[in-house]
Amino acid sequence: MFRWVVNEIVSKNPMKRKVIFFLFLSTFTGSVFSQFDAQLSQYMLNHAVFNPAAVGESGMIDGTLHHRVNWWGFPGAGNTTAFDINYPVKIGDSMHCLGFSALNDEFGWFSNKTFHLQYAYKRNLGEGKLSIGTDIGVVSLGFSGDSLAGHTIDSQEYPYFTADPEVPTTNVVGMSFDMSMGVWYSTKDWYAGVSYAHLNQPTVKWGNATEFTQYSTLYLTGGLSMPLQDPKYVLKPSMLFKSDFTAWELDLSTRIEYDNKFWGGISYRYADAVVFLTGINIAGGLSIGYSFDLSTNKLITSSKGTHEIILAYSFEYVFTKSSTKYKSIRF
């Protein structure tokens, strides 16, 4: 069914593109996009975006901004912006980390906005650190029904679609409480984590006739840090698996980092895209990364790929009796 939808989307009939694209949104936004949340190719550079237990993992104040443009050149493909900041506080042998995250994900006539407060408790265990975290917040789902109403749809070809009372004809927005949980374990050589997003499966209502349930999503991730013969080169493979127990998605990635400054790599998202990664750590704790997704399905004929950029800044805030100092992650 999914392949049929993709084939119809990339067909040469412009009107059919618009109608099928909306049907694609209506049918698959729940099982492919919304239940899977926002897609981010550079997931390995910001684990806190999908696992609250990973906040404060660097031991410094971290601020990260993602921006992603999906399927460049494809009408209605949308974009994603994600921001998070977290701050660790050490008390004895344990560390308490606080964070805030915000997301704006747009796709077609849909918009998905989330705001969460995050907390993680970290404690030394064995050769590494064990972290247990949670986040609480709200999810806001919107639909631009007035934009859809401006499109002409052939009622003879799609009679049930045009008469469906559950398709809003005005702008609608609904909000609901949301929470997630996660566990994280890391050493200097490897890390692994599991998280469960939308634990309470929040339901958003659009008026009296329509409601949308954000189903829970399971995330599994892990990665290694392996110095090569020349210790300036470090190989960093990683993976991310996610599922709502009706569908699943898998990213397999590898990066090579040089002298803790430059990196490049490649990633494969099963049955979806090949991703090319590059980035640089700039002096002063600032880093920037870029990725390009090249579709491996028929969408490659209708878009110019997906572009994503990530901007991150890390610093340490140190209180002293005489003055307050700022220390960079680079020094």
Buried (B, 14 or more C-beta within 10 A) or exposed (E): EBEEBBEBBBEEEEEBBBBBBBBBBBEBBBBBBBBBBBBBBBBBBBBBBBBBBBBBBBBBBBBBBBBBBBBBEBEBBBBBBBBBBBBBEEEEEEBBBBBBBBBBBBBBBBBBBBBBEBBBBBEEEEEBBBBBBBBBBBBBBBBBBEEBEEEEBEEEEBEEBEEEEEBBEEBBEBBBEBBBBBBBBBEEEBBBBBBBBBBEEBBBBBEEEBBBBBBBBBBBBBBBBEEEEEEEEBBBBBBBBBBBEEBEBBBBBBBBBEEEBEBEBBBBBEEBBBBBBBBBBEEBBBBBBBBBBEBBBBBBEBBBBBBBBBBBBBBBEEEEEEEEEEEBBBE
